[in-house]
Amino acid sequence: MDFAPSAEAARLRDRIRSFVTEHIAPHEGRILREQRALDDPWVELPEVTALKARAREEGLWNLFLPSVSGLTNVDYAILAEEMGRSFLAPEIFNCNAPDTGNMEVLEKYGTPEQQERWLEPLLAGEIRSAFCMTEPAVASSDATNMQATARLEGDEVVLDGRKWWSTGVGHPHCRVLVFMGLTDPEAHRHARHSMVLVPRDTPGVRVERMLTVFGDADPPYGHGEVSFTDVRLPASNILLGPGRGFEIAQGRLGPGRIHHCMRLIGAAERALELLCRRSVSRVAFGRPLANLGGNRDIIANARIDIEMARLLTLKTAWLIDSVGALGALTEISAIKVVAPTLACRIIDQAMQMHGGAGLSEDLPLAAMYASARVLRLADGPDEVHRGLVSRWELKKYHQGRSTR
C-alpha cells in the first residue's frame, strides 16, 4: 500500500492550506457570528460568495470529483483533512456535503438531461441541493423501514411522505432534492426503493421546520423536516430507474465517507492544536496545565488516535481506488465508527482544557463538537456499522453458513 500523495495532491494541499490561512481563518469566526445575528440568517453572505469566486479562479474547485480534478481518493483524502480544519472551507471550495454526494450520484447515474439540468449548475456553484432519506416516524438506521412512497402512475412518479434531517434544504440556493421512497413493497427488500430528483419549488414540497443541533439551526445550510404531499413528477426524474435506490445509495457512500472521516481528522488536529497551546500557556496551582493530572496522557493518546485513524482512512481510500467500494466494506464501516468517535473525544478534551471559554462561541470547539457528534449518526449510527464489521468478521468462522 502506498499512501503518499501525488505531486499534484501535495501541491493542492499546500495551496488550500495557504488559502484557508490567508483568506478564511482570519475572518471565519466573525462571518459565522454575523450570519447568526441576522434577522433572516437563511441567506448567503456576500463575503462568502466572493470567497467562492476567488477559490474558483484559483482552481481550488470541485476537487472531490476525480473526473474534474484527476485526483484519486487517496489524493483527495489529504485535501479533505485540510478543509476539515475550517467550517467554511468545504463550501468555499465547492466540496461540501451533501452536494458532493449528490453530484457524484448525478455524474454516475444521471441521464444527460439530468446532468445538464442539475449537475452542471451544481458544479458551477450556482445552486445547492439536499438529500431526503431519513424519516421521523421510523427507525431510519434500517433504511428498509422507509414509509415515504414513490409510486408509479402512468408516466408520472408520485411522492408522499415526510423526511427530516435533510441537510442543506435551508440554503437560499437549494434548488433540487434527492428523495428516496418506496416504489414496490413486494420486491426484494433492496429493490423496493427509488431515488427521485425533485425540484425544490415543485407543488406539494414543503419545509415544515428547520431542526436544531444543540440549539443551533446551522444557517444558512440547516437540516429540515420536509413533507411531500401528492408531489407529481415525470417518471424520467427517477434516477437510474425504479427500484434501484439502494444500489445508488451504496455507490454514493464509499467516497463520501472518506470525505467525512478525513474532515473529522482535520477537525481533531485543530482541536489538539488548540488544546496543546492552551496547556502550555495557562498556569494553575503553580504549574502549566500540561503538567496537571493526566493531561500529558490525554495529549499523547490524542496524537496516537489521530495517527491510527488517518492511516485506516487512507487504507480505505486506497482500497476504493484499487478494488472499488465493494472491496472495502469492512474498512468503510470501521472508519465511520472511528473518526467521529475520536473527534468527539479530542474536541471534548480540548473544551475541558479551555474551561468555560471552550463552551462559548469565542472558540470553534463547541460548534466542532456538535458537527462531529452529528456524524456519529449520519450515514448510519455506530451500532449499525459495528454490526456490519462483526458480521463480516464472523463469516470467516461460519464456513459458509449465514450469520443473519
C-alpha positions in Angstrom: 0.0 0.0 0.0 1.2 3.5 -0.9 -0.5 6.4 0.8 1.9 9.0 -0.4 0.1 11.9 -2.2 0.8 12.5 -5.8 2.8 15.6 -6.6 -0.4 17.4 -7.7 -2.2 16.5 -4.5 0.7 17.8 -2.4 0.7 21.0 -4.4 -3.0 21.4 -3.9 -2.8 20.7 -0.2 -0.3 23.5 0.2 -2.4 25.9 -1.8 -5.5 25.0 0.2 -3.6 25.5 3.4 -2.4 28.9 2.3 -5.9 29.9 1.1 -7.5 28.9 4.4 -4.8 30.6 6.4 -4.9 33.8 4.5 -8.5 34.3 3.3 -10.7 32.2 5.6 -9.3 31.6 9.0 -8.9 35.3 10.0 -12.5 36.0 9.2 -14.4 32.8 9.8 -15.5 33.5 13.4 -16.7 36.9 12.5 -18.6 35.6 9.4 -20.3 32.9 11.4 -21.3 35.4 14.1 -22.7 37.9 11.6 -24.7 35.1 9.9 -26.4 34.1 13.1 -27.1 37.8 14.1 -29.1 38.5 11.0 -32.9 38.8 11.3 -33.0 36.3 8.4 -29.9 34.2 8.6 -31.0 32.0 5.7 -29.0 33.9 3.2 -25.6 33.6 1.7 -23.3 36.5 2.8 -21.6 38.5 0.0 -18.3 37.8 1.6 -18.8 34.0 1.3 -19.9 34.4 -2.4 -16.7 36.4 -3.0 -14.5 33.8 -1.4 -16.1 31.1 -3.6 -15.4 33.2 -6.7 -11.8 33.6 -5.6 -11.3 29.9 -4.9 -12.8 29.0 -8.3 -10.5 31.5 -10.1 -7.5 29.9 -8.3 -8.6 26.4 -9.5 -9.4 25.2 -6.0 -12.9 24.0 -7.0 -14.7 20.6 -7.3 -11.5 18.8 -6.2 -13.6 15.9 -4.8 -14.6 14.7 -8.2 -12.0 12.6 -10.0 -13.3 13.3 -13.5 -12.8 17.0 -12.8 -9.7 17.1 -10.6 -7.9 13.9 -11.8 -7.3 13.0 -8.2 -7.6 9.6 -6.6 -9.5 9.0 -3.3 -6.1 8.9 -1.5 -5.1 12.2 -3.1 -8.4 13.9 -2.2 -8.3 12.5 1.4 -5.4 14.7 2.4 -7.2 17.7 0.9 -10.4 16.9 2.8 -8.4 16.8 6.0 -7.0 20.2 5.3 -10.6 21.5 4.7 -11.8 19.9 7.8 -9.9 22.4 9.9 -12.4 25.1 8.8 -16.2 25.3 8.9 -16.4 27.4 5.7 -13.6 25.8 3.6 -15.6 22.9 2.2 -18.3 25.2 0.8 -15.8 27.8 -0.4 -14.1 25.1 -2.5 -17.4 23.6 -3.6 -16.6 20.4 -1.8 -19.3 20.3 0.9 -21.8 17.7 1.7 -24.5 16.8 0.7 -23.7 18.5 -2.6 -20.6 16.3 -3.2 -22.6 13.1 -2.8 -25.4 14.3 -4.9 -23.0 15.4 -7.7 -21.3 12.0 -7.6 -24.8 10.4 -8.0 -25.7 12.6 -10.9 -22.4 12.0 -12.6 -22.5 8.2 -12.1 -26.2 7.6 -12.5 -27.8 10.6 -14.1 -29.0 10.9 -17.7 -27.5 13.5 -20.0 -30.7 15.6 -19.5 -30.5 15.3 -15.7 -26.8 16.2 -15.7 -27.4 19.3 -17.9 -30.2 20.5 -15.6 -28.7 19.8 -12.2 -25.1 18.6 -12.3 -23.7 21.4 -14.4 -25.1 24.2 -12.1 -24.0 22.3 -9.0 -20.5 22.0 -10.4 -20.6 25.7 -11.2 -21.7 26.5 -7.6 -24.8 28.3 -9.0 -27.3 26.1 -7.0 -27.2 23.7 -4.0 -29.0 20.5 -3.2 -30.4 18.4 -0.3 -30.7 14.6 0.3 -34.1 13.4 1.7 -33.8 9.9 3.1 -34.2 9.8 6.9 -37.8 9.8 8.3 -39.2 10.9 11.7 -41.7 8.1 12.2 -39.5 5.0 11.8 -36.1 3.7 12.9 -34.1 5.1 10.0 -31.0 3.2 11.0 -32.7 0.4 9.0 -33.4 2.1 5.7 -35.8 -0.7 4.6 -38.2 0.7 7.2 -38.8 3.7 4.9 -42.5 4.6 4.7 -42.4 7.5 2.2 -43.5 6.4 -1.2 -42.5 7.0 -4.8 -45.4 5.4 -6.7 -45.6 5.0 -10.5 -48.8 6.2 -12.1 -48.6 6.0 -15.8 -45.7 8.3 -16.9 -45.6 10.0 -13.6 -44.0 9.3 -10.2 -46.0 10.4 -7.2 -44.2 11.2 -3.9 -45.8 11.2 -0.5 -44.3 11.1 3.0 -42.2 13.1 5.5 -38.4 13.3 5.7 -36.2 15.0 8.2 -32.5 15.9 8.8 -32.5 16.9 5.1 -29.2 18.8 5.2 -28.9 21.9 3.1 -32.6 22.3 2.5 -32.5 25.7 4.2 -29.9 27.2 1.9 -31.3 30.0 -0.3 -29.7 28.4 -3.3 -31.1 24.9 -2.7 -32.9 24.0 -6.0 -33.1 20.2 -6.1 -33.8 17.5 -3.6 -32.8 13.8 -4.0 -35.8 11.9 -2.5 -35.7 8.2 -1.7 -39.1 6.4 -1.4 -40.8 3.0 -1.5 -41.9 2.0 -5.0 -42.6 -1.7 -4.9 -43.2 -3.2 -1.4 -43.4 -6.8 -2.9 -39.9 -6.7 -4.4 -36.7 -7.9 -2.8 -36.0 -5.7 0.3 -33.2 -3.9 -1.5 -35.1 -3.5 -4.8 -38.2 -1.7 -3.4 -37.0 1.9 -3.3 -36.3 4.6 -5.9 -34.4 7.8 -5.9 -36.1 10.8 -7.5 -34.9 14.2 -8.4 -37.3 16.8 -7.1 -37.1 20.5 -8.0 -37.4 22.4 -4.7 -40.3 24.5 -6.0 -42.5 21.5 -7.0 -46.1 21.8 -5.7 -46.6 19.7 -2.6 -43.0 20.1 -1.3 -43.0 22.0 2.0 -40.2 22.6 4.5 -42.2 22.2 7.7 -39.4 23.4 10.1 -35.7 23.7 10.5 -34.2 21.4 13.1 -31.5 22.4 15.6 -28.4 20.5 16.9 -27.7 21.5 20.5 -29.9 24.6 19.9 -28.2 25.7 16.7 -30.1 25.7 13.4 -26.8 26.0 11.4 -27.9 28.7 9.0 -27.7 29.1 6.0 -27.5 25.3 5.5 -29.7 23.7 8.1 -31.4 20.4 8.5 -35.0 20.5 7.5 -38.1 18.4 8.1 -39.8 18.2 4.7 -43.2 17.0 3.8 -44.1 15.6 0.3 -47.9 15.6 -0.4 -49.0 14.3 -3.8 -45.9 15.5 -5.4 -46.2 14.6 -9.1 -43.2 14.5 -11.4 -42.3 12.9 -14.7 -41.1 9.3 -14.3 -38.0 10.4 -16.1 -37.0 12.1 -12.8 -36.2 8.7 -11.3 -32.5 8.1 -11.1 -31.4 5.0 -12.9 -34.9 3.5 -12.9 -37.5 2.3 -10.4 -36.3 0.0 -7.6 -32.6 1.0 -7.8 -32.4 3.4 -4.9 -30.3 1.1 -2.6 -27.9 0.4 -5.4 -27.4 4.2 -5.8 -27.2 4.7 -2.1 -24.4 2.2 -1.7 -22.5 3.7 -4.7 -22.8 7.1 -3.0 -21.5 6.3 0.4 -17.9 4.9 -0.2 -16.1 8.1 -1.3 -18.4 10.2 0.8 -17.3 8.5 4.0 -13.7 9.1 3.1 -14.5 12.8 2.8 -16.4 12.9 6.1 -13.8 11.0 8.0 -10.8 13.0 6.8 -12.5 16.2 7.5 -13.1 15.0 11.0 -9.5 14.1 11.4 -8.7 17.7 10.3 -11.0 19.0 12.9 -9.4 16.7 15.6 -6.0 18.0 14.6 -7.2 21.6 15.0 -8.7 20.7 18.4 -5.5 19.1 19.6 -3.5 22.1 18.5 -5.8 24.4 20.5 -5.6 22.0 23.5 -1.8 22.0 23.4 -1.4 25.7 23.0 -3.7 26.2 26.0 -2.0 23.6 28.1 1.4 25.3 27.8 0.2 28.9 28.1 -2.0 28.7 31.2 -0.9 28.0 34.8 -2.9 26.6 37.6 -1.7 25.6 41.1 1.7 26.8 40.2 2.2 24.6 37.1 1.3 24.7 33.4 -2.0 22.9 32.7 0.0 20.3 30.6 1.7 19.1 33.9 -1.6 18.7 35.8 -3.5 15.4 36.3 -3.4 13.1 33.3 -3.2 15.9 30.7 0.1 14.5 29.2 -1.6 11.1 28.7 -4.6 12.9 27.1 -2.3 14.7 24.7 -0.3 11.5 23.9 -3.5 9.4 23.4 -5.0 12.1 21.1 -1.9 12.1 18.9 -1.9 8.3 18.7 -5.6 8.1 17.9 -5.4 10.6 15.1 -2.5 8.8 13.5 -4.3 5.5 13.7 -7.5 6.9 12.3 -5.7 8.7 9.5 -3.9 5.5 8.4 -7.1 3.4 8.5 -8.9 6.0 6.4 -6.1 6.3 3.9 -6.1 2.5 3.7 -9.8 2.6 3.0 -9.3 5.2 0.3 -6.5 3.1 -1.3 -8.8 0.1 -1.3 -11.6 2.0 -3.0 -9.1 3.3 -5.6 -7.7 -0.2 -6.1 -10.7 -2.6 -6.0 -13.8 -0.4 -5.5 -16.1 0.2 -2.6 -17.3 -3.4 -2.5 -13.8 -4.5 -1.7 -13.6 -2.1 1.3 -16.9 -2.7 3.1 -15.3 -3.6 6.4 -13.0 -0.6 6.3 -15.7 1.9 5.2 -17.8 0.9 8.2 -14.8 0.9 10.5 -13.7 4.4 9.7 -17.3 5.6 10.1 -17.1 4.5 13.7 -13.6 5.5 14.4 -13.3 9.0 13.0 -16.4 10.7 14.6 -15.7 8.9 18.0 -12.2 10.1 18.2 -13.1 13.6 17.0 -15.8 13.9 19.7 -13.4 12.7 22.4 -10.5 15.0 21.4 -12.7 18.1 20.9 -14.4 17.4 24.3 -10.9 17.2 25.9 -9.9 20.5 24.2 -13.1 22.1 25.6 -12.3 20.8 29.0 -8.8 22.3 28.8 -10.2 25.7 27.9 -12.7 25.7 30.8 -15.8 28.0 30.2 -14.2 29.5 27.1 -14.3 26.1 25.4 -18.1 26.1 25.6 -18.5 29.6 24.1 -18.6 30.9 20.6 -15.3 32.7 21.2 -13.7 29.4 20.2 -14.7 27.0 17.5 -14.7 23.9 19.8 -18.4 23.8 20.8 -19.5 24.0 17.1 -16.9 21.5 16.1 -18.2 19.1 18.8 -21.8 19.4 17.5 -20.7 18.7 14.0 -18.7 15.7 15.0 -21.5 14.4 17.2 -23.9 14.6 14.3 -21.6 12.3 12.2 -21.9 9.5 14.7 -25.5 9.2 13.4 -25.3 10.5 9.8 -24.9 7.8 7.2 -25.7 5.2 9.8 -25.2 5.1 13.6 -22.1 3.5 15.2 -24.1 0.4 16.2 -25.1 -0.4 12.6 -21.5 -0.1 11.4 -20.2 -2.2 14.3 -22.8 -4.8 13.4 -21.6 -4.9 9.8 -18.0 -5.2 10.8 -18.8 -8.0 13.2 -20.9 -9.8 10.6 -18.1 -9.8 8.0 -15.6 -10.9 10.7 -17.7 -13.8 11.9 -18.3 -15.0 8.4 -14.7 -16.2 8.5 -15.6 -18.7 11.1 -19.0 -20.0 9.9 -17.8 -22.0 6.9 -20.4 -20.6 4.6 -23.4 -20.5 7.0 -25.4 -17.3 7.1 -24.7 -15.1 10.1 -28.0 -13.3 9.9 
